Amino acid sequence: MKFPIRFPSSPAPSRLRFSAIPLKYLSSSSLTTPLPNLVESSSTSEPLTTTQIQTFPKPISQNAEFSHKNAVDALLSYQNDPQTALDYANWAGKQRGFQVGESFFVLLHILVRFPNYHNAARSLINDYVCRDSAPSCVVAVDCLIDCAERYGFWLKPRLFYYFLNGYVRAQRYKDAEDCFYALVSRRILPCQIILNNFLKSLIRANMIDNARGLFKDVVTKDISYDCDTVYMMMCASLRDGRVEEAEKYFLEAKNSGIKIEPHVYSSAVRAACMKLESDVAVGLLSEMKDRGWVPPEGTFTLAICTCVKQRNMAEALRLKEEMINSGHSLNLVVATSLIKGYYQQGDLNSSLALFDKIVEDGLAPNKVTYAVTVEGCCVHGNMEKAKELYHRMKSAGIQPTVYTVNSIIRGFLRIQLLDEAMGIFDVAVKDGVANVFTYNDMLSWFCGNGRLDDAYEMWNKMIDWGVEPTVVSYNNMILGNCRKGNMDVALNLLSEMAVKNLKPNVVTYSILVDGHFRKGETERAIGLFSLMINSGIVPTNVTFHTVINGLCKAGQTAVAKESMDKYVSMGFKPGCMTYNCLINGFIKEGVIDSALAVYDEMCRAGLVPNVVTYTTLIDGFCRGQTLDLALNMWNEMRTKKVTMDVTAYNSLIDAFCKRNDMKCAYQLFDELIEAGLSPTTAVYNTMIGGFRDLYDMDSALNLYKRMRSEGTRCDLKTYTTLIDGLLKVGNIELATVFYQKMLAKNIMPDVITYSVLIHGLCNKGQLENARKVLDEMLSKNITPNALIYNTLIGRNFKEGNFQEAFRLHDEMLDSGIATDDTTFDILLNDKLKKNPSHREFFYGQAM
């Protein structure tokens, strides 16, 4: 119950001037209640009875008006009787002319001397600080001190703590801070409980910067704090993402000798895990163990998951065993993390075994566990198990997330199982799970595999289901059209993006630039690249490389080199791949010196040439008949311990074969095998060709048998080379056998194979069979080349079949095949010289 307070007309002294503060009466029974939490409110009291008021001294009760001095004197007379002092204060508050001033603080000093009246003092202070008209906290602190000095009261820190917590309880945090610093400046240092309550309130009010500054002053001024203080500040810092600050609090407390409790260590472990410093986290767990503590399950979980993230499975598994041995059970978070860790290090079997074990132990996998396990199966290509888990998940009543669905779809597409992927996709669409990423996965696969019609069908389905295409969706469709050479359609899609307020990104332009280069439209590619830059889109290294690579393939390697120098000033950092493109371009253009200059520049730039660099140079040198340079480069590879690949070996083997040095070629062939490499079809073809050129068909056939025994695929070139060699040594029968083998393997002859057959048959005088081969070519719509006709015409002239020779010449012209110098030489030489009539006939035909 509140009692009115009357104030005199004359102002009180400035240092004792207070706003009106009604006093709440508290009965004796309410004052004996236990001391509650300092920031909680007091219980409500009952009003003073008339009988109690009448017990006051008569002179005082009969006074019509009195000053604050009367009240102070009366209260001082009751300083050993707190209940009477409290009753008097309530009575005085109703008297005319009474003004609350010094008497309020005298009353507080009296009440705080008696433990049973602490609650009363606290309640009065809580009422005081809730009033907007109350003086500042600094004034209140000074008044308490002045009263103590003037009237001989002992300074009780409890009173000041009540004031501090009163401001906190009223959520007047700025006043609470002022109160705190006023107390500290007067060497009234708050106890740990008060300090922690204050800091906790600031943190809960999201005033973390204030709490941080206050704690800094606590440390600086050597104010006592404990591990709970440290824990609160660490948690606040971690919540703000200031991990280093949390670590700093922990280390400072540890070094200052404060007794650190397990929960503080757990926060330090959390901080280390947030920084992905699993070694630090493990060290802290070890310290906890050395102190005889058992880390909480959550702390173990954090450390184990961090070890997995850092691919330290050995430590993660050790901690898992330690956690179980400490009395904790294997929880689902740890199990899921370990499942992921196993498959990330390539051990899918252990992932699946752990999944089965937790199910067997009664731990039900949740959506995340299924998603992680399915993802592991998809990454490792075990799509049968992934599909099984997917259906098992649904049977358990767990709806697969779009993440799981997309993982399975990508997994099936990765191994070209489109029907399976479409099955999952259709269900996802029906269930409403599929999102734009799901559609983009399908679009990416269709466009990447040249199935543009299917991509458009998927695009239309996406629109029909109300899924809005993204920039990635358009990029996929643009890529598909660029790969097909449909640059006009691709550019229309670019325009459509602008209409839909989708901003093309650097990937969009990179795809289009590459598309123009692929189609041979170099100028349009460069123009689009310039448009991209003018649009404010910053090219990536991939974009710069695309332009340089395109110029090199267009035979403009010198321009590409100049462009690269310009792009470097724009922030481009060329890597080995870009330098390799330039080297390869110069090699193909026959400019060996420029290729070597780029190689030297690459080395000066601090880049280490890779096997592609050396292989390109070796292949170029070998093609240019500069075997010495090729061997020097090969030796440099060995010196720099760059492992040679099969392509590099094949280039050198081919160079020795062209020199008819099969001994060195075979030595390299053996070295290739000793290096742990497997000879490819190309390598075998090179060796077989080398022996063919020396007419050593026995060695060539032995290599063919070796190919077959090793399971190396024989291709068209293999059979063509063997047939050519067998025909050259006159073994027509075996050549025919190989031709039939080739056809039986569904390897169709090309114009080169037919040229070999016709040339070989003609050389052996089998014109009729040669003519049959020509007819076979024509029946398969394979156009014979000039070499084939020249061979047939020349052989017919040699056999005296002039009419057939000229008929073949006419057929050659009718087919649109241009005659060359060899054709004229055949027609004009020897035979025509001996038969002028035929020469005249020929000129007539030629005209």
C-alpha positions in Angstrom: 0.0 0.0 0.0 1.4 3.4 -1.0 1.2 6.4 1.4 1.1 10.0 0.1 4.1 12.2 0.8 3.8 15.9 1.3 6.6 18.3 0.5 7.4 21.7 2.0 7.4 24.8 -0.1 11.0 25.7 0.6 13.6 23.6 -1.3 15.8 21.2 0.5 19.6 21.6 0.4 20.8 20.6 -3.1 22.7 17.6 -2.0 19.7 16.2 -0.2 17.0 17.3 -2.7 15.0 14.2 -3.8 11.9 13.6 -5.9 8.8 12.3 -4.2 9.3 8.7 -3.4 6.4 6.9 -1.6 7.4 4.3 0.9 5.8 0.9 0.9 4.9 -0.5 4.3 6.3 -4.0 5.1 4.9 -6.0 7.9 7.2 -7.9 10.3 6.1 -11.2 8.9 7.1 -10.2 5.4 10.6 -9.1 6.5 11.4 -12.6 7.9 11.1 -14.3 4.5 14.3 -15.7 3.0 16.3 -13.4 0.8 15.2 -14.0 -2.8 17.3 -13.6 -6.0 18.7 -10.1 -6.1 17.0 -9.2 -9.3 13.6 -10.5 -8.3 10.9 -8.3 -6.8 9.9 -8.4 -3.1 6.6 -9.7 -1.8 3.8 -7.1 -1.2 3.3 -6.0 2.5 0.3 -5.2 4.6 -0.5 -1.6 5.8 0.3 -0.3 9.2 -2.6 -0.5 11.7 -3.9 2.5 13.7 -2.8 0.9 17.0 0.7 0.6 15.8 0.8 4.3 14.7 -0.4 5.4 18.1 2.7 3.9 19.8 4.9 6.6 18.5 6.1 9.3 21.1 3.3 11.8 21.7 5.3 15.0 21.0 6.1 13.7 17.6 2.7 12.4 16.8 1.1 15.7 17.8 3.5 17.9 15.6 1.5 19.6 13.0 4.5 20.2 10.7 8.1 19.1 10.9 11.3 19.2 8.8 13.3 16.4 7.5 15.6 16.8 10.5 12.6 15.7 12.7 12.3 12.6 10.6 16.1 11.9 10.7 16.3 12.4 14.4 13.3 10.1 15.0 14.7 7.4 12.8 18.1 7.6 14.5 16.3 7.1 17.8 14.9 3.8 16.4 18.2 2.6 14.8 18.2 -0.4 17.0 14.5 -1.1 16.3 14.2 -1.6 12.5 10.5 -2.4 12.6 9.6 0.7 14.5 11.9 2.7 12.2 10.0 1.3 9.2 6.6 1.9 10.8 7.6 5.4 11.6 8.7 6.1 8.0 5.4 4.9 6.7 3.5 7.1 9.2 5.8 10.1 8.5 5.1 9.9 4.9 1.4 10.9 5.5 2.3 13.9 7.6 1.9 17.4 6.2 5.2 19.0 5.2 7.1 15.8 5.2 9.8 15.6 2.5 11.8 12.5 1.6 15.5 13.3 1.7 18.2 12.2 4.0 15.7 10.3 6.1 15.3 7.7 3.2 19.0 6.8 3.2 19.1 6.8 7.0 16.3 4.3 7.0 18.2 2.1 4.5 21.3 2.1 6.7 19.1 1.1 9.7 17.4 -1.7 7.8 20.5 -3.2 6.3 22.1 -3.7 9.7 19.5 -6.5 10.4 19.5 -9.6 8.1 15.7 -10.0 8.6 15.2 -6.6 7.1 17.4 -6.9 4.0 14.4 -7.7 1.9 12.7 -4.6 3.1 15.7 -2.4 2.2 15.9 -4.0 -1.2 12.2 -3.5 -1.9 12.4 0.2 -1.0 15.4 0.6 -3.4 13.6 -1.2 -6.2 10.7 1.2 -5.8 13.1 4.1 -5.7 15.0 3.3 -8.9 11.8 2.6 -10.8 10.7 6.2 -10.5 11.6 8.5 -13.5 11.9 11.4 -11.1 14.5 9.7 -8.9 17.9 11.4 -8.8 20.9 9.9 -10.6 22.5 6.8 -9.3 25.7 8.7 -8.6 23.8 11.1 -6.3 22.2 8.1 -4.5 25.6 6.5 -3.9 27.1 9.8 -2.6 24.1 10.2 -0.2 24.5 6.7 1.2 28.2 7.5 1.9 27.5 10.9 3.4 24.8 9.5 5.7 27.2 6.8 6.9 29.9 9.3 7.6 27.6 11.8 9.3 25.7 9.4 11.5 28.3 6.8 12.2 26.8 3.9 10.2 29.0 1.1 8.9 29.1 1.1 5.1 27.4 -2.1 4.0 28.3 -3.1 0.4 24.9 -4.9 0.3 23.1 -1.6 0.1 25.1 -0.5 -2.9 24.6 -3.9 -4.5 20.8 -3.5 -4.0 21.0 -0.2 -5.9 23.0 -1.8 -8.8 20.6 -4.7 -9.1 17.6 -2.4 -8.8 18.7 -0.6 -11.9 19.3 -3.9 -13.7 15.9 -5.2 -12.6 14.3 -2.0 -13.9 16.2 -2.5 -17.2 17.9 0.9 -16.7 21.2 -0.5 -17.9 22.9 2.9 -18.5 22.1 3.9 -14.9 23.3 0.4 -13.8 26.6 1.1 -15.6 26.9 4.5 -14.0 26.2 3.0 -10.6 28.8 0.3 -11.2 31.5 2.8 -12.1 30.5 5.1 -9.2 31.0 2.2 -6.8 34.3 1.2 -8.3 35.6 4.7 -8.3 34.8 4.8 -4.5 36.5 1.5 -4.0 33.3 -0.3 -3.3 33.9 -3.3 -5.4 31.0 -5.6 -6.3 31.1 -9.2 -5.3 31.3 -11.9 -8.0 27.5 -12.7 -7.8 26.6 -9.1 -8.3 29.1 -8.7 -11.1 27.9 -11.9 -12.9 24.2 -10.9 -12.6 25.0 -7.5 -14.1 27.0 -9.0 -17.0 24.4 -11.6 -17.6 21.7 -8.9 -17.8 23.7 -6.9 -20.3 24.3 -9.9 -22.4 20.6 -10.9 -22.3 19.7 -7.4 -23.4 22.0 -7.9 -26.4 24.4 -5.2 -25.0 27.4 -7.3 -25.5 29.7 -4.4 -26.3 28.8 -2.9 -23.0 29.4 -6.2 -21.2 32.7 -6.5 -23.1 33.9 -3.0 -22.0 32.8 -3.5 -18.4 34.6 -6.9 -18.2 37.7 -5.3 -19.6 37.6 -2.7 -16.8 37.0 -5.5 -14.3 40.2 -7.2 -15.4 42.2 -3.9 -15.5 41.1 -2.7 -12.1 41.8 -6.2 -10.5 38.1 -6.6 -9.5 37.5 -10.2 -8.4 35.7 -12.4 -10.9 35.3 -16.2 -11.2 35.0 -18.9 -13.9 31.3 -18.1 -14.3 32.2 -14.6 -15.4 34.7 -16.0 -17.9 32.1 -18.5 -19.1 29.5 -15.8 -19.7 31.9 -13.6 -21.6 33.2 -16.6 -23.7 29.6 -17.6 -24.6 28.8 -14.0 -25.6 31.9 -13.8 -27.8 31.2 -17.1 -29.5 27.6 -16.0 -30.1 29.0 -13.0 -31.9 31.4 -15.1 -33.8 34.5 -13.5 -32.1 36.3 -16.8 -31.5 39.7 -15.3 -30.9 38.3 -13.1 -28.2 36.7 -16.1 -26.5 40.0 -17.9 -26.6 41.7 -14.8 -25.1 39.3 -14.7 -22.2 40.0 -18.4 -21.5 43.8 -18.1 -21.6 43.8 -14.9 -19.5 41.7 -16.6 -16.8 43.8 -19.7 -17.0 47.0 -17.8 -16.6 45.6 -15.6 -13.8 45.1 -18.5 -11.5 41.3 -18.5 -11.6 39.8 -21.9 -10.8 38.5 -23.1 -14.2 35.5 -25.4 -14.1 34.6 -28.0 -16.8 31.9 -25.9 -18.5 34.6 -23.2 -19.2 36.8 -25.8 -20.8 33.9 -27.0 -22.9 33.4 -23.5 -24.2 37.1 -23.4 -25.0 36.7 -26.6 -27.0 33.8 -25.1 -28.8 35.9 -22.1 -29.7 38.7 -24.3 -31.1 36.1 -26.3 -33.1 34.7 -23.1 -34.6 38.2 -22.3 -35.8 38.5 -25.9 -37.1 41.5 -26.4 -34.9 40.9 -30.0 -33.9 44.4 -30.4 -32.4 43.7 -27.6 -30.0 40.3 -29.1 -29.1 41.8 -32.5 -28.6 44.5 -31.0 -26.3 41.8 -29.3 -24.2 39.9 -32.6 -23.8 43.2 -34.1 -22.7 43.6 -31.4 -20.1 40.1 -32.0 -18.8 40.9 -35.7 -18.5 44.1 -34.9 -16.6 42.1 -32.9 -14.1 39.9 -35.9 -13.5 36.8 -34.5 -15.4 34.7 -36.4 -17.8 33.9 -34.0 -20.8 30.2 -33.7 -21.5 28.8 -35.7 -24.5 28.2 -32.4 -26.4 31.9 -31.5 -26.0 33.0 -34.8 -27.3 30.6 -34.5 -30.2 31.9 -31.1 -31.2 35.5 -32.3 -31.2 34.7 -35.5 -33.1 32.8 -33.6 -35.8 35.7 -31.1 -36.2 38.2 -33.9 -36.6 36.0 -35.3 -39.4 35.7 -31.9 -41.1 39.5 -31.8 -41.1 39.7 -35.3 -42.5 41.4 -36.6 -39.4 39.4 -39.8 -39.1 42.0 -41.6 -36.9 41.6 -38.9 -34.2 37.9 -38.8 -34.6 37.6 -42.6 -34.1 39.9 -42.4 -31.1 37.7 -39.7 -29.5 34.6 -41.8 -30.3 36.0 -44.7 -28.3 37.1 -42.4 -25.5 33.6 -40.9 -25.3 32.0 -44.4 -25.1 34.5 -45.5 -22.5 33.7 -42.4 -20.4 30.1 -43.6 -20.1 28.5 -41.7 -22.9 26.5 -43.4 -25.7 27.2 -43.1 -29.4 24.8 -40.4 -30.5 23.3 -39.8 -33.9 25.3 -36.6 -34.6 28.6 -38.4 -34.0 27.5 -41.5 -36.0 26.4 -39.3 -38.9 29.6 -37.4 -38.9 31.7 -40.6 -38.9 29.7 -42.0 -41.7 30.6 -39.0 -43.8 34.2 -39.1 -42.7 34.5 -42.7 -43.8 33.2 -42.2 -47.3 35.2 -38.9 -47.7 38.4 -40.9 -47.2 37.2 -43.5 -49.7 35.9 -46.1 -47.3 32.3 -46.5 -48.2 32.1 -50.0 -46.8 32.9 -48.7 -43.3 30.2 -46.0 -43.7 27.6 -48.5 -44.6 28.8 -50.9 -41.7 28.4 -48.0 -39.2 25.0 -47.2 -40.5 23.9 -50.8 -40.1 25.4 -50.9 -36.6 23.5 -47.9 -35.3 20.3 -49.3 -36.6 21.1 -52.6 -34.9 21.8 -50.8 -31.7 18.4 -49.1 -31.8 19.5 -45.7 -32.9 17.0 -44.5 -35.5 18.7 -42.7 -38.4 17.1 -39.3 -39.1 16.8 -37.3 -42.3 20.4 -36.0 -42.1 21.9 -39.5 -41.5 20.1 -40.9 -44.5 21.1 -37.9 -46.6 24.8 -38.3 -45.7 24.8 -42.0 -46.3 23.0 -41.7 -49.6 25.4 -39.0 -50.7 28.3 -41.3 -49.9 26.9 -44.0 -52.0 26.3 -41.6 -54.9 29.9 -40.2 -54.7 31.3 -43.7 -54.9 29.0 -44.8 -57.6 27.1 -47.4 -55.5 23.8 -46.3 -56.9 22.1 -49.6 -56.1 22.7 -49.1 -52.4 21.8 -45.4 -52.7 18.4 -46.3 -54.2 17.8 -48.9 -51.5 18.5 -46.4 -48.8 16.2 -43.9 -50.6 13.3 -46.3 -50.6 14.1 -47.4 -47.0 14.0 -43.8 -45.9 10.6 -43.3 -47.4 9.3 -46.6 -45.9 10.4 -45.3 -42.5 8.1 -42.3 -43.0 11.0 -39.9 -43.6 10.4 -37.7 -46.6 13.7 -37.3 -48.5 14.8 -33.7 -48.7 15.6 -32.1 -52.0 19.3 -32.5 -51.1 18.9 -36.3 -51.0 16.9 -36.4 -54.2 19.3 -34.2 -56.1 22.2 -36.4 -54.8 20.6 -39.5 -56.2 19.7 -37.9 -59.5 23.3 -36.6 -60.0 24.6 -40.0 -59.0 22.6 -41.8 -61.7 23.4 -39.2 -64.3 27.1 -39.5 -63.5 27.1 -43.2 -64.5 24.8 -42.5 -67.5 21.7 -44.2 -66.0 19.2 -41.7 -67.3 16.1 -43.9 -66.9 16.9 -44.3 -63.2 17.5 -40.6 -62.7 14.2 -39.8 -64.5 12.4 -42.2 -62.2 13.6 -40.4 -59.1 13.0 -37.1 -60.8 9.4 -37.8 -61.7 8.6 -38.9 -58.1 10.2 -35.8 -56.8 8.1 -33.6 -59.1 5.0 -35.5 -58.1 5.8 -35.1 -54.4 6.5 -31.5 -54.7 10.1 -31.9 -53.6 11.9 -31.0 -56.9 13.2 -27.4 -57.0 15.1 -25.4 -59.5 18.3 -27.1 -58.6 16.8 -30.5 -59.5 15.7 -29.2 -62.9 19.1 -27.6 -63.4 20.8 -31.0 -62.8 18.7 -32.5 -65.5 19.3 -29.6 -67.9 23.0 -29.8 -67.3 23.2 -33.4 -68.1 21.1 -33.2 -71.3 22.9 -30.1 -72.6 26.3 -31.6 -71.7 25.5 -34.8 -73.5 24.2 -33.1 -76.7 20.6 -34.1 -76.1 19.2 -30.6 -76.7 15.7 -31.8 -77.6 15.4 -33.5 -74.2 16.7 -30.4 -72.6 14.0 -28.3 -74.1 11.4 -30.8 -73.0 12.7 -30.6 -69.5 12.7 -26.8 -69.8 9.0 -26.7 -70.7 8.2 -29.1 -67.9 9.9 -26.8 -65.5 7.9 -23.8 -66.7 4.6 -25.8 -66.6 5.3 -26.7 -62.9 5.8 -23.0 -62.1 9.5 -23.3 -61.4 11.2 -20.1 -62.6 14.5 -20.6 -64.5 17.5 -19.1 -62.9 20.7 -17.8 -64.5 22.1 -21.3 -64.1 19.2 -22.7 -66.0 19.8 -20.3 -68.9 23.5 -21.0 -68.8 22.8 -24.7 -69.3 20.6 -24.1 -72.3 23.1 -21.6 -73.8 25.8 -24.2 -73.4 23.7 -26.9 -75.1 23.1 -24.6 -78.1 26.7 -23.5 -78.3 27.9 -27.1 -78.3 25.5 -27.7 -81.2 26.7 -24.6 -83.0 23.3 -22.9 -82.6 24.8 -19.5 -81.8 21.8 -17.5 -82.9 19.6 -19.5 -80.5 22.1 -19.1 -77.7 22.2 -15.3 -78.3 18.4 -15.2 -78.3 18.4 -16.9 -74.9 20.8 -14.2 -73.7 18.3 -11.5 -74.8 15.5 -13.4 -73.1 17.4 -13.3 -69.8 17.4 -9.5 -70.0 13.7 -9.5 -70.5 13.2 -11.6 -67.4 15.5 -9.3 -65.3 18.1 -12.0 -65.0 21.6 -10.6 -65.2 24.0 -12.7 -67.3 27.1 -13.6 -65.3 30.7 -14.2 -66.2 29.8 -17.9 -66.8 27.2 -16.9 -69.4 29.6 -14.8 -71.4 32.4 -17.4 -71.1 30.1 -20.0 -72.6 29.1 -17.8 -75.5 32.7 -16.6 -76.2 33.8 -20.3 -76.3 30.8 -21.1 -78.5 31.9 -18.5 -81.1 35.4 -19.8 -81.1 34.3 -23.4 -81.5 32.3 -22.3 -84.6 35.3 -20.4 -86.0 33.7 -17.0 -85.4 36.8 -15.4 -83.9 35.8 -11.8 -84.4 32.3 -12.3 -82.8 34.0 -14.1 -79.9 36.3 -11.2 -79.3 33.4 -8.7 -79.7 31.3 -10.5 -77.1 34.3 -10.6 -74.7 34.7 -6.8 -75.1 30.9 -6.3 -74.5 31.2 -8.3 -71.3 34.0 -6.1 -70.0 32.2 -2.9 -71.0 29.1 -4.2 -69.1 31.2 -4.2 -65.9 31.5 -7.9 -65.6 35.0 -8.9 -64.5 36.4 -11.8 -66.4 37.7 -14.7 -64.4 40.9 -16.6 -65.2 38.7 -19.2 -67.0 37.3 -16.5 -69.3 40.8 -15.1 -70.1 42.0 -18.6 -70.8 39.0 -19.3 -73.0 39.9 -16.3 -75.2 43.6 -17.2 -75.4 42.8 -20.9 -76.1 40.3 -19.9 -78.8 42.8 -17.6 -80.6 45.5 -20.4 -80.4 43.1 -22.9 -82.0 42.2 -20.3 -84.7 45.8 -20.2 -85.7 46.4 -16.8 -84.1 48.8 -17.8 -81.4 50.9 -14.6 -81.8 47.7 -12.5 -81.2 46.9 -14.8 -78.2 50.3 -14.1 -76.7 49.9 -10.4 -77.1 46.4 -10.6 -75.5 47.7 -12.6 -72.6 50.3 -9.9 -71.9 47.4 -7.3 -71.9 45.2 -9.4 -69.7 47.9 -9.8 -67.1 47.6 -6.1 -66.5 43.9 -6.6 -66.0 44.5 -9.1 -63.2 44.8 -12.3 -65.1 47.1 -14.9 -63.6 48.0 -17.4 -66.3 48.7 -20.9 -65.2 50.3 -23.9 -66.8 47.2 -24.6 -68.9 47.3 -21.2 -70.6 51.0 -21.4 -71.3 50.5 -24.9 -72.6 47.9 -23.6 -75.1 50.4 -21.0 -76.3 53.2 -23.6 -76.6 50.9 -26.0 -78.5 49.7 -23.2 -80.8 53.2 -22.2 -81.7 54.2 -25.8 -82.2 51.3 -26.5 -84.6 52.2 -23.3 -86.5 55.7 -24.6 -86.7 57.2 -21.6 -84.8 59.4 -23.6 -82.5 61.4 -20.6 -81.3 58.3 -18.9 -80.1 57.2 -22.0 -78.3 60.5 -22.2 -76.5 60.3 -18.5 -75.6 56.9 -19.1 -74.0 58.3 -22.1 -72.2 61.2 -19.9 -70.8 58.7 -17.2 -69.8 56.6 -19.7 -68.0 59.6 -20.9 -66.0 60.7 -17.3 -65.2 57.1 -16.7 -63.9 57.7 -19.3 -61.2 55.4 -21.9 -62.8 56.5 -25.5 -62.9 56.0 -27.1 -66.3 53.8 -30.1 -66.1 53.7 -33.3 -68.1 51.4 -31.7 -70.7 54.0 -28.9 -71.2 56.8 -31.3 -71.8 54.7 -33.7 -73.9 53.6 -30.9 -76.2 57.2 -29.7 -76.7 58.5 -33.3 -77.3 55.7 -34.0 -79.7 56.3 -30.8 -81.6 60.1 -31.4 -81.8 59.5 -35.0 -83.0 57.1 -33.8 -85.7 59.6 -31.2 -86.7 62.3 -33.8 -87.0 64.3 -32.2 -84.2 64.7 -35.3 -82.2 67.8 -33.9 -80.4 65.6 -31.2 -78.9 63.0 -33.7 -78.0 65.5 -35.9 -76.2 66.9 -32.8 -74.3 63.4 -32.0 -73.1 62.9 -35.6 -72.1 66.1 -35.5 -70.1 65.0 -32.3 -68.4 61.8 -34.0 -67.4 63.8 -36.7 -65.7 66.0 -34.2 -64.0 63.0 -32.3 -62.6 61.4 -35.6 -61.7 58.3 -35.0 -63.9 56.7 -38.3 -64.5 56.4 -39.0 -68.2 52.9 -40.0 -69.4 52.0 -42.4 -72.2 51.6 -39.5 -74.7 55.2 -38.3 -74.2 56.6 -41.9 -74.6 54.5 -42.3 -77.7 55.8 -39.1 -79.3 59.4 -40.3 -78.8 58.7 -43.8 -79.9 57.1 -42.4 -83.1 60.1 -40.2 -83.7 62.5 -43.2 -83.6 60.1 -45.3 -85.7 60.2 -42.6 -88.4 64.0 -42.9 -88.3 63.6 -46.6 -88.7 65.4 -47.0 -85.3 63.2 -49.7 -83.9 65.8 -50.7 -81.4 65.5 -47.4 -79.5 61.8 -47.4 -80.1 61.5 -50.8 -78.4 63.8 -49.7 -75.5 61.3 -46.8 -74.8 58.4 -49.2 -75.2 59.9 -51.4 -72.5 60.8 -48.4 -70.3 57.2 -47.3 -70.5 56.0 -50.6 -69.1 58.8 -50.5 -66.4 57.5 -47.1 -65.3 54.2 -48.7 -64.4 52.3 -47.4 -67.5 50.2 -49.5 -69.8 50.8 -49.2 -73.5 47.7 -47.7 -75.2 46.3 -48.6 -78.6 48.1 -45.5 -80.0 51.4 -46.8 -78.7 50.9 -50.2 -80.2 49.8 -48.7 -83.4 53.0 -46.6 -83.5 55.2 -49.7 -82.9 53.3 -51.8 -85.5 53.6 -49.0 -88.0 57.4 -48.8 -87.4 57.9 -52.5 -88.1 55.5 -52.3 -91.1 57.7 -49.6 -92.6 60.7 -52.0 -92.3 58.6 -54.9 -93.7 59.1 -56.8 -90.5 55.6 -58.2 -90.3 56.6 -60.9 -87.9 57.4 -58.4 -85.2 54.3 -56.4 -86.1 52.1 -59.5 -85.7 53.8 -60.4 -82.4 52.8 -57.0 -81.1 49.3 -57.5 -82.3 49.1 -60.8 -80.4 50.5 -59.0 -77.3 47.8 -56.4 -77.6 45.1 -59.1 -77.7 46.5 -60.9 -74.7 46.7 -57.7 -72.6 43.2 -56.8 -73.6 44.2 -53.6 -75.4 41.6 -52.6 -77.9 42.5 -52.9 -81.6 41.1 -50.1 -83.6 40.8 -49.3 -87.3 44.3 -47.9 -87.5 45.6 -51.2 -86.0 44.0 -53.3 -88.7 44.7 -50.9 -91.5 48.4 -50.9 -90.6 48.6 -54.7 -90.4 46.7 -55.1 -93.7 49.0 -52.6 -95.4 52.1 -54.3 -94.2 50.9 -57.8 -95.1 50.0 -56.6 -98.6 53.4 -55.0 -99.0 55.1 -58.3 -98.2 52.7 -60.2 -100.5 50.7 -62.0 -97.9 47.3 -61.3 -99.5 45.6 -64.2 -97.9 46.5 -63.1 -94.3 45.6 -59.5 -95.2 42.2 -60.7 -96.2 41.8 -62.6 -92.9 42.5 -59.4 -91.0 40.1 -57.5 -93.1 37.4 -60.0 -92.3 38.3 -59.9 -88.5 38.0 -56.2 -88.7 34.5 -56.3 -90.2 33.5 -59.0 -87.7 34.3 -56.6 -84.9 32.0 -54.1 -86.5 35.0 -51.8 -87.3 34.1 -50.2 -90.6 36.9 -49.3 -93.1 37.5 -45.7 -94.0 39.0 -44.2 -97.1 42.5 -44.9 -95.8 41.8 -48.6 -95.3 40.3 -48.8 -98.8 43.3 -46.9 -100.2 45.6 -49.5 -98.6 43.6 -52.4 -100.0 43.4 -51.1 -103.5 47.1 -50.1 -103.6 48.1 -53.5 -102.3 45.9 -55.5 -104.7 47.0 -53.3 -107.6 50.7 -53.9 -106.8 50.0 -57.6 -106.9 48.2 -57.3 -110.3 44.8 -58.1 -108.8 42.9 -55.4 -110.7 39.6 -57.2 -110.6 39.7 -57.5 -106.8 40.8 -53.9 -106.6 37.9 -52.9 -108.7 35.5 -54.8 -106.4 36.9 -52.9 -103.4 36.2 -49.6 -105.2 32.6 -50.7 -105.9 32.2 -51.6 -102.3 33.4 -48.1 -101.3 30.9 -46.5 -103.7 28.1 -48.8 -102.4 28.8 -47.5 -98.9 28.7 -43.9 -100.0 32.4 -43.5 -99.2 33.9 -41.1 -101.8 37.3 -42.4 -103.2 40.1 -39.9 -103.1 42.5 -39.0 -105.9 45.1 -41.5 -104.5 42.8 -44.4 -105.1 41.9 -43.4 -108.6 45.5 -42.6 -109.4 46.5 -46.1 -108.2 43.8 -47.8 -110.3 44.5 -45.7 -113.4 48.2 -46.2 -113.2 47.9 -50.0 -112.8 45.5 -50.3 -115.7 47.9 -48.3 -117.9 50.7 -50.6 -116.8 48.6 -53.7 -117.7 47.7 -52.1 -121.1 44.0 -51.6 -120.1 43.9 -48.1 -121.6 40.2 -48.0 -122.1 39.6 -48.8 -118.4 42.1 -46.3 -117.4 40.4 -43.5 -119.2 37.0 -44.7 -118.0 38.3 -44.5 -114.4 39.5 -41.0 -115.2 36.1 -40.0 -116.5 34.5 -41.4 -113.3 36.9 -39.5 -111.2 36.0 -36.3 -112.9 32.3 -37.0 -112.7 32.6 -37.6 -109.0 34.0 -34.1 -108.6 37.4 -35.3 -107.6 40.1 -32.9 -108.8 43.0 -34.4 -110.7 46.4 -33.7 -109.4 49.9 -33.7 -110.7 50.2 -37.4 -110.1 47.1 -38.0 -112.3 48.6 -36.1 -115.2 52.0 -37.7 -114.8 50.4 -41.2 -115.0 48.4 -40.2 -118.1 51.1 -38.4 -119.9 54.2 -40.5 -119.1 55.6 -43.6 -120.6 52.5 -45.3 -122.0 51.1 -42.2 -123.7 54.4 -41.4 -125.1 54.4 -44.7 -126.9 50.8 -44.3 -128.0 50.1 -40.9 -129.5 46.5 -41.8 -130.3 45.9 -42.3 -126.6 47.6 -39.0 -125.9 45.3 -37.3 -128.3 42.3 -39.1 -126.8 43.3 -38.0 -123.3 43.7 -34.3 -124.3 40.2 -34.5 -125.8 38.9 -35.9 -122.6 40.7 -33.4 -120.5 39.5 -30.5 -122.5 
